[in-house]
Amino acid sequence: MTQPLVRHGDEIEYDPVEAADGLEKGVLIADDHGAPNFAIRRFVLEAGGEVPRHTNDVEHEQYVLEGEYTVGIGDEEHDVEAGDSLFIPAGTVHWYRNEGDERGAFICAVPNGDDEIRLLE
């Protein structure tokens, strides 16, 4: 049986995402913590940061926590800000760019499993 868990903010470690410039990821809850189906992560996109065009094998549900930045999904660009939500289907080309003076941050939920970034040319 899965056990309940509470993780406090100061327990979360953030690591740079190697495939991006100015992006850090903190895993909030995942299979390592006993969550059987989904992982939730918090990403921080620094001012001037960007994530190149890429795909993943799993869907992404995202909620913007702070800041304003641009997200490319398929052939469209979307300016997002705190309170906005996004759904990025598995295999969809997407990217991020923060041209503002303040960092952006978002929560991203994905099914447990391989979430490897596949960069595109």
Backbone as JSON Lines, residues from 0, in Angstrom:
{"i":0,"aa":"M","n":[0.84,-1.19,0.0],"ca":[0.0,0.0,0.0],"c":[0.88,1.25,0.0]}
{"i":1,"aa":"T","n":[0.51,2.22,-0.78],"ca":[1.24,3.47,-0.87],"c":[0.99,4.29,0.39]}
{"i":2,"aa":"Q","n":[2.04,4.93,0.89],"ca":[1.95,5.74,2.11],"c":[1.82,7.22,1.77]}
{"i":3,"aa":"P","n":[1.05,7.97,2.56],"ca":[0.97,9.41,2.36],"c":[2.35,10.05,2.57]}
{"i":4,"aa":"L","n":[2.53,11.22,2.02],"ca":[3.81,11.91,2.13],"c":[3.59,13.41,2.05]}
{"i":5,"aa":"V","n":[4.3,14.15,2.88],"ca":[4.35,15.6,2.8],"c":[5.81,15.98,2.64]}
{"i":6,"aa":"R","n":[6.11,16.75,1.58],"ca":[7.48,17.26,1.36],"c":[7.43,18.77,1.49]}
{"i":7,"aa":"H","n":[8.32,19.32,2.27],"ca":[8.38,20.76,2.47],"c":[9.29,21.39,1.42]}
{"i":8,"aa":"G","n":[9.03,22.65,1.09],"ca":[9.75,23.33,0.03],"c":[11.26,23.3,0.2]}
{"i":9,"aa":"D","n":[11.75,23.37,1.45],"ca":[13.2,23.38,1.65],"c":[13.83,22.0,1.44]}
{"i":10,"aa":"E","n":[13.02,20.98,1.21],"ca":[13.54,19.64,0.93],"c":[13.8,19.42,-0.56]}
{"i":11,"aa":"I","n":[13.3,20.31,-1.4],"ca":[13.38,20.13,-2.85],"c":[14.72,20.65,-3.35]}
{"i":12,"aa":"E","n":[15.44,19.79,-4.07],"ca":[16.7,20.19,-4.69],"c":[16.44,20.52,-6.16]}
{"i":13,"aa":"Y","n":[17.04,21.6,-6.61],"ca":[16.9,22.04,-8.0],"c":[18.22,21.8,-8.73]}
{"i":14,"aa":"D","n":[18.11,21.23,-9.93],"ca":[19.28,20.96,-10.75],"c":[19.09,21.6,-12.11]}
{"i":15,"aa":"P","n":[20.2,22.08,-12.71],"ca":[20.1,22.62,-14.06],"c":[19.67,21.53,-15.05]}
{"i":16,"aa":"V","n":[18.86,21.92,-16.03],"ca":[18.48,21.01,-17.12],"c":[19.53,21.22,-18.21]}
{"i":17,"aa":"E","n":[20.33,20.19,-18.47],"ca":[21.48,20.31,-19.37],"c":[21.09,20.7,-20.79]}
{"i":18,"aa":"A","n":[19.92,20.29,-21.25],"ca":[19.51,20.56,-22.63],"c":[19.03,21.99,-22.82]}
{"i":19,"aa":"A","n":[18.98,22.78,-21.75],"ca":[18.43,24.12,-21.82],"c":[19.42,25.14,-21.28]}
{"i":20,"aa":"D","n":[19.12,26.4,-21.49],"ca":[19.93,27.5,-20.98],"c":[19.08,28.29,-19.99]}
{"i":21,"aa":"G","n":[19.44,28.23,-18.69],"ca":[18.71,29.0,-17.7],"c":[17.46,28.33,-17.17]}
{"i":22,"aa":"L","n":[17.43,26.98,-17.2],"ca":[16.27,26.23,-16.7],"c":[16.73,25.28,-15.6]}
{"i":23,"aa":"E","n":[16.02,25.3,-14.47],"ca":[16.27,24.37,-13.37],"c":[15.01,23.58,-13.06]}
{"i":24,"aa":"K","n":[15.22,22.32,-12.62],"ca":[14.1,21.44,-12.3],"c":[14.23,20.92,-10.88]}
{"i":25,"aa":"G","n":[13.1,20.97,-10.16],"ca":[12.99,20.34,-8.85],"c":[11.87,19.32,-8.89]}
{"i":26,"aa":"V","n":[12.16,18.08,-8.5],"ca":[11.14,17.04,-8.48],"c":[10.42,17.12,-7.14]}
{"i":27,"aa":"L","n":[9.12,17.44,-7.19],"ca":[8.33,17.6,-5.97],"c":[7.84,16.25,-5.45]}
{"i":28,"aa":"I","n":[7.21,15.48,-6.32],"ca":[6.7,14.15,-6.0],"c":[6.87,13.28,-7.24]}
{"i":29,"aa":"A","n":[7.34,12.04,-7.05],"ca":[7.52,11.12,-8.18],"c":[7.49,9.69,-7.66]}
{"i":30,"aa":"D","n":[7.75,8.75,-8.55],"ca":[7.73,7.34,-8.15],"c":[8.73,7.04,-7.05]}
{"i":31,"aa":"D","n":[9.84,7.77,-7.0],"ca":[10.82,7.58,-5.91],"c":[10.23,7.9,-4.54]}
{"i":32,"aa":"H","n":[9.15,8.67,-4.52],"ca":[8.5,9.06,-3.27],"c":[7.25,8.23,-3.0]}
{"i":33,"aa":"G","n":[7.01,7.22,-3.84],"ca":[5.87,6.34,-3.64],"c":[4.66,6.68,-4.48]}
{"i":34,"aa":"A","n":[4.73,7.71,-5.31],"ca":[3.6,8.07,-6.18],"c":[3.52,7.05,-7.32]}
{"i":35,"aa":"P","n":[2.44,6.31,-7.43],"ca":[2.39,5.2,-8.39],"c":[2.16,5.6,-9.85]}
{"i":36,"aa":"N","n":[1.61,6.78,-10.1],"ca":[1.2,7.1,-11.47],"c":[1.83,8.35,-12.07]}
{"i":37,"aa":"F","n":[1.96,9.42,-11.29],"ca":[2.37,10.7,-11.85],"c":[3.51,11.31,-11.06]}
{"i":38,"aa":"A","n":[4.27,12.17,-11.75],"ca":[5.3,12.99,-11.12],"c":[4.9,14.45,-11.3]}
{"i":39,"aa":"I","n":[5.18,15.24,-10.27],"ca":[5.02,16.68,-10.41],"c":[6.38,17.31,-10.14]}
{"i":40,"aa":"R","n":[6.71,18.26,-11.0],"ca":[8.0,18.93,-10.91],"c":[7.77,20.43,-10.97]}
{"i":41,"aa":"R","n":[8.71,21.19,-10.43],"ca":[8.66,22.65,-10.52],"c":[9.88,23.08,-11.33]}
{"i":42,"aa":"F","n":[9.65,23.87,-12.37],"ca":[10.72,24.38,-13.2],"c":[10.84,25.88,-13.01]}
{"i":43,"aa":"V","n":[12.07,26.38,-13.05],"ca":[12.35,27.81,-12.98],"c":[13.09,28.18,-14.26]}
{"i":44,"aa":"L","n":[12.52,29.12,-15.02],"ca":[13.12,29.61,-16.27],"c":[13.61,31.04,-16.02]}
{"i":45,"aa":"E","n":[14.91,31.18,-15.89],"ca":[15.5,32.47,-15.57],"c":[15.26,33.48,-16.68]}
{"i":46,"aa":"A","n":[15.33,34.77,-16.33],"ca":[15.26,35.84,-17.33],"c":[16.33,35.58,-18.38]}
{"i":47,"aa":"G","n":[15.97,35.62,-19.64],"ca":[16.91,35.34,-20.72],"c":[17.08,33.86,-21.01]}
{"i":48,"aa":"G","n":[16.45,33.0,-20.23],"ca":[16.59,31.56,-20.42],"c":[15.76,31.05,-21.58]}
{"i":49,"aa":"E","n":[16.2,29.92,-22.14],"ca":[15.41,29.31,-23.2],"c":[15.66,27.81,-23.25]}
{"i":50,"aa":"V","n":[14.64,27.12,-23.71],"ca":[14.68,25.68,-23.91],"c":[14.46,25.46,-25.4]}
{"i":51,"aa":"P","n":[15.39,24.78,-26.09],"ca":[15.24,24.61,-27.54],"c":[14.08,23.69,-27.91]}
{"i":52,"aa":"R","n":[13.75,23.72,-29.19],"ca":[12.68,22.84,-29.71],"c":[13.01,21.39,-29.37]}
{"i":53,"aa":"H","n":[12.0,20.7,-28.81],"ca":[12.22,19.31,-28.42],"c":[10.88,18.58,-28.33]}
{"i":54,"aa":"T","n":[10.97,17.28,-28.16],"ca":[9.79,16.45,-27.91],"c":[10.08,15.56,-26.7]}
{"i":55,"aa":"N","n":[9.01,14.99,-26.16],"ca":[9.09,14.0,-25.08],"c":[8.1,12.89,-25.41]}
{"i":56,"aa":"D","n":[8.33,11.72,-24.86],"ca":[7.42,10.59,-25.1],"c":[6.18,10.61,-24.22]}
{"i":57,"aa":"V","n":[6.13,11.53,-23.27],"ca":[4.99,11.6,-22.36],"c":[4.32,12.97,-22.45]}
{"i":58,"aa":"E","n":[3.03,13.0,-22.14],"ca":[2.29,14.26,-22.11],"c":[2.77,15.13,-20.96]}
{"i":59,"aa":"H","n":[2.51,16.44,-21.07],"ca":[2.84,17.4,-20.03],"c":[1.6,18.23,-19.73]}
{"i":60,"aa":"E","n":[1.26,18.35,-18.46],"ca":[0.25,19.3,-18.0],"c":[1.0,20.33,-17.16]}
{"i":61,"aa":"Q","n":[0.84,21.6,-17.48],"ca":[1.62,22.63,-16.81],"c":[0.73,23.74,-16.27]}
{"i":62,"aa":"Y","n":[1.21,24.34,-15.18],"ca":[0.52,25.48,-14.57],"c":[1.59,26.54,-14.28]}
{"i":63,"aa":"V","n":[1.4,27.74,-14.82],"ca":[2.37,28.82,-14.64],"c":[2.2,29.43,-13.26]}
{"i":64,"aa":"L","n":[3.27,29.44,-12.48],"ca":[3.25,29.97,-11.12],"c":[3.62,31.45,-11.05]}
{"i":65,"aa":"E","n":[4.63,31.84,-11.84],"ca":[5.1,33.22,-11.77],"c":[5.77,33.61,-13.08]}
{"i":66,"aa":"G","n":[5.84,34.92,-13.3],"ca":[6.53,35.45,-14.47],"c":[5.7,35.39,-15.73]}
{"i":67,"aa":"E","n":[6.33,35.82,-16.81],"ca":[5.73,35.79,-18.15],"c":[6.81,35.27,-19.1]}
{"i":68,"aa":"Y","n":[6.44,34.37,-19.99],"ca":[7.38,33.83,-20.97],"c":[6.6,33.31,-22.16]}
{"i":69,"aa":"T","n":[7.32,32.9,-23.19],"ca":[6.7,32.41,-24.41],"c":[6.91,30.92,-24.51]}
{"i":70,"aa":"V","n":[5.85,30.21,-24.9],"ca":[5.93,28.76,-25.13],"c":[5.54,28.51,-26.57]}
{"i":71,"aa":"G","n":[6.36,27.78,-27.28],"ca":[6.0,27.31,-28.61],"c":[5.45,25.91,-28.5]}
{"i":72,"aa":"I","n":[4.28,25.68,-29.09],"ca":[3.68,24.34,-29.12],"c":[3.29,24.08,-30.56]}
{"i":73,"aa":"G","n":[3.95,23.09,-31.17],"ca":[3.73,22.87,-32.59],"c":[4.2,24.08,-33.36]}
{"i":74,"aa":"D","n":[3.34,24.64,-34.21],"ca":[3.7,25.81,-35.02],"c":[3.21,27.12,-34.42]}
{"i":75,"aa":"E","n":[2.69,27.09,-33.19],"ca":[2.13,28.3,-32.59],"c":[2.95,28.75,-31.38]}
{"i":76,"aa":"E","n":[2.99,30.08,-31.19],"ca":[3.62,30.68,-30.01],"c":[2.53,31.19,-29.07]}
{"i":77,"aa":"H","n":[2.76,31.01,-27.77],"ca":[1.79,31.45,-26.77],"c":[2.53,32.22,-25.69]}
{"i":78,"aa":"D","n":[2.1,33.44,-25.4],"ca":[2.62,34.19,-24.26],"c":[1.81,33.76,-23.05]}
{"i":79,"aa":"V","n":[2.51,33.31,-22.01],"ca":[1.82,32.82,-20.81],"c":[2.27,33.61,-19.6]}
{"i":80,"aa":"E","n":[1.42,33.59,-18.58],"ca":[1.71,34.28,-17.32],"c":[1.08,33.49,-16.18]}
{"i":81,"aa":"A","n":[1.39,33.91,-14.97],"ca":[0.88,33.23,-13.77],"c":[-0.62,33.0,-13.87]}
{"i":82,"aa":"G","n":[-1.04,31.79,-13.57],"ca":[-2.45,31.41,-13.62],"c":[-2.84,30.68,-14.88]}
{"i":83,"aa":"D","n":[-1.98,30.7,-15.91],"ca":[-2.29,30.0,-17.17],"c":[-1.94,28.51,-17.06]}
{"i":84,"aa":"S","n":[-2.67,27.69,-17.83],"ca":[-2.44,26.24,-17.87],"c":[-2.16,25.82,-19.3]}
{"i":85,"aa":"L","n":[-1.38,24.75,-19.44],"ca":[-1.02,24.24,-20.77],"c":[-1.14,22.72,-20.77]}
{"i":86,"aa":"F","n":[-1.54,22.19,-21.91],"ca":[-1.49,20.74,-22.15],"c":[-0.65,20.52,-23.4]}
{"i":87,"aa":"I","n":[0.42,19.74,-23.26],"ca":[1.3,19.43,-24.37],"c":[1.25,17.92,-24.58]}
{"i":88,"aa":"P","n":[0.57,17.45,-25.64],"ca":[0.46,16.01,-25.86],"c":[1.82,15.36,-26.09]}
{"i":89,"aa":"A","n":[1.92,14.09,-25.77],"ca":[3.15,13.32,-26.0],"c":[3.58,13.45,-27.45]}
{"i":90,"aa":"G","n":[4.87,13.63,-27.68],"ca":[5.42,13.7,-29.02],"c":[5.29,15.05,-29.71]}
{"i":91,"aa":"T","n":[4.67,16.03,-29.06],"ca":[4.47,17.35,-29.66],"c":[5.74,18.19,-29.52]}
{"i":92,"aa":"V","n":[6.14,18.83,-30.6],"ca":[7.29,19.74,-30.56],"c":[6.92,20.96,-29.71]}
{"i":93,"aa":"H","n":[7.81,21.32,-28.78],"ca":[7.58,22.5,-27.96],"c":[8.9,23.1,-27.51]}
{"i":94,"aa":"W","n":[8.86,24.36,-27.05],"ca":[10.04,25.09,-26.61],"c":[9.59,26.24,-25.71]}
{"i":95,"aa":"Y","n":[10.56,26.86,-25.01],"ca":[10.28,27.96,-24.08],"c":[11.32,29.06,-24.28]}
{"i":96,"aa":"R","n":[10.87,30.32,-24.06],"ca":[11.79,31.46,-24.16],"c":[11.32,32.54,-23.17]}
{"i":97,"aa":"N","n":[12.22,32.99,-22.33],"ca":[11.89,34.05,-21.38],"c":[12.69,35.3,-21.76]}
{"i":98,"aa":"E","n":[12.06,36.22,-22.45],"ca":[12.71,37.46,-22.87],"c":[12.5,38.58,-21.86]}
{"i":99,"aa":"G","n":[11.82,38.28,-20.75],"ca":[11.54,39.3,-19.75],"c":[12.7,39.52,-18.79]}
{"i":100,"aa":"D","n":[12.48,40.41,-17.83],"ca":[13.49,40.75,-16.83],"c":[13.34,39.93,-15.55]}
{"i":101,"aa":"E","n":[12.26,39.15,-15.45],"ca":[12.0,38.36,-14.25],"c":[11.9,36.89,-14.61]}
{"i":102,"aa":"R","n":[12.24,36.06,-13.66],"ca":[12.16,34.63,-13.91],"c":[10.72,34.16,-14.02]}
{"i":103,"aa":"G","n":[10.54,33.06,-14.69],"ca":[9.25,32.4,-14.75],"c":[9.36,31.08,-14.0]}
{"i":104,"aa":"A","n":[8.24,30.57,-13.56],"ca":[8.23,29.27,-12.88],"c":[6.92,28.58,-13.2]}
{"i":105,"aa":"F","n":[6.99,27.25,-13.31],"ca":[5.78,26.48,-13.59],"c":[5.87,25.1,-12.99]}
{"i":106,"aa":"I","n":[4.69,24.56,-12.71],"ca":[4.53,23.18,-12.28],"c":[4.27,22.36,-13.53]}
{"i":107,"aa":"C","n":[4.89,21.18,-13.6],"ca":[4.67,20.28,-14.73],"c":[4.37,18.89,-14.19]}
{"i":108,"aa":"A","n":[3.22,18.34,-14.56],"ca":[2.85,16.98,-14.17],"c":[2.99,16.07,-15.38]}
{"i":109,"aa":"V","n":[3.59,14.9,-15.15],"ca":[3.78,13.92,-16.22],"c":[3.52,12.53,-15.65]}
{"i":110,"aa":"P","n":[3.16,11.57,-16.52],"ca":[3.09,10.19,-16.05],"c":[4.49,9.72,-15.64]}
{"i":111,"aa":"N","n":[4.57,8.87,-14.66],"ca":[5.87,8.3,-14.29],"c":[6.46,7.57,-15.49]}
{"i":112,"aa":"G","n":[7.75,7.59,-15.59],"ca":[8.44,6.92,-16.69],"c":[9.47,7.82,-17.32]}
{"i":113,"aa":"D","n":[9.92,7.45,-18.49],"ca":[10.98,8.18,-19.18],"c":[10.46,9.5,-19.74]}
{"i":114,"aa":"D","n":[11.05,10.59,-19.29],"ca":[10.68,11.92,-19.77],"c":[11.88,12.56,-20.46]}
{"i":115,"aa":"E","n":[12.67,11.78,-21.16],"ca":[13.87,12.27,-21.82],"c":[13.52,13.31,-22.88]}
{"i":116,"aa":"I","n":[14.3,14.4,-22.91],"ca":[14.14,15.45,-23.91],"c":[14.85,15.01,-25.18]}
{"i":117,"aa":"R","n":[14.15,15.08,-26.32],"ca":[14.77,14.83,-27.61],"c":[14.85,16.16,-28.37]}
{"i":118,"aa":"L","n":[16.06,16.7,-28.42],"ca":[16.26,17.99,-29.09],"c":[16.1,17.84,-30.59]}
{"i":119,"aa":"L","n":[15.55,18.87,-31.22],"ca":[15.38,18.91,-32.67],"c":[16.36,19.91,-33.25]}
{"i":120,"aa":"E","n":[16.71,19.72,-34.49],"ca":[17.64,20.63,-35.18],"c":[16.97,21.96,-35.42]}
